[in-house]
């Protein structure tokens, strides 16, 4: 699979160090509180697992929830349509909620999710994304905790896929254009 990667953007160690800092930022805001962290499958799965374990060393009561949302199908461009493939069935009323994503691209997925989850009356609702591609934004949407702000390149690894491949790479790399063109 390494042959399909043009350049490595973030090595595993760089990601690990950044997540430690993000975990401390989250702890500063919610110290001593219970926080429901919602992992948005499938892309956020790897990031989520590492982030919640970093939080395990800090003073925070973390609860896990998983939602599966799809907006891209197997293509490379967003259809703009967001589909809830799997919802959560835990009430969010009066709970602190953090939605965990791998990447904010057009912003369609998170803007839809934010609206949907806000209707469930959480005490607070924030967004944590490992990557942010602001140049691709189609709707106004800002993350509250962002790992890295990235340029508009086709990234794979550490949860991010192309046609369901490359999610299990330990690093985040730029995919060679000949693979997806
Ligand atoms: C990706 C990613 C985000 C979304 C971001 O999910 O995980 O959920 O796209 O793009 P947006 O800001 O343009 O909405 P995808 O639909 O590819 O599914 P996946 O998580 O299974 O990879």
Boltz pocket constraint, residues with backbone or C-beta under 6 A from the ligand:
constraints:
  - pocket:
      binder: B
      contacts: [[A, 40], [A, 41], [A, 42], [A, 43], [A, 44], [A, 69], [A, 70], [A, 71], [A, 72], [A, 73], [A, 78], [A, 101], [A, 102], [A, 103], [A, 104], [A, 105], [A, 106], [A, 107], [A, 108], [A, 109], [A, 110], [A, 159], [A, 160], [A, 161]]
      max_distance: 6.0
